[in-house]
Amino acid sequence: MTEDLKPATPATAAASTTGATKSPRVDRPTTLDVSARPAGEPAEGKTVIADGVVAKVAGIAAREVAGVFALGGGGARAFGAIRDAVNATDLTQGVKVEVGETQAAADITIVVEYPAPIQQVAANVRAAVAGAISQLVGLEVVEVNVEVNDVHVAGTDDSDDDAESRVA
């Protein structure tokens, strides 16, 4: 009985752990048993969706709304133009999201094309983003905040050619 209470020496502890096998996370039958899970029944597990995925879905949905010229503020659009030039478009530009386990919230910054009605465009962006996140990602959308940062007027973009013709 006193032998049972002896502390394990490093040699005996190593011997006891090397002989033991680690239990696997899943049961693996030696043969493939197709009938183990009925067809159509989902497997157990957890799906984690990255914030960047939700932001990309929101950005794509917002860009598809009529009257939206661009997403993001002035600095973001300048960097976006450079990324577009090298075919590295950032679809999350102008989009910030907060993602929980079952809910998401989004903040979208847009530039509206003149003369589109700003309130209507913002409402359409809100609906499109909420619908896309709900349908594609499967999260409940608690809010979509839309910030209108600018209004784009066609033909007023300053280009090098226009600047030179005005100076001459």
Number of C-alpha atoms within 10 A of each C-alpha: 5 5 6 7 7 8 9 11 9 9 8 10 11 11 11 11 10 9 8 8 7 8 7 7 6 6 7 9 7 6 6 8 9 8 7 7 10 8 8 6 7 8 7 6 5 6 7 7 14 9 14 16 14 25 26 19 19 29 26 16 20 30 18 14 17 14 23 23 18 21 26 21 17 12 9 13 17 12 14 19 15 12 13 13 10 8 9 11 14 15 19 20 22 22 22 21 19 13 19 13 10 10 15 22 21 23 19 26 22 27 23 24 19 15 11 14 11 17 12 12 22 24 14 18 27 22 15 21 30 24 18 20 24 15 11 10 15 14 21 18 18 10 14 22 15 19 16 19 16 18 18 18 12 10 6 8 9 8 8 8 8 11 10 9 8 7 6 5
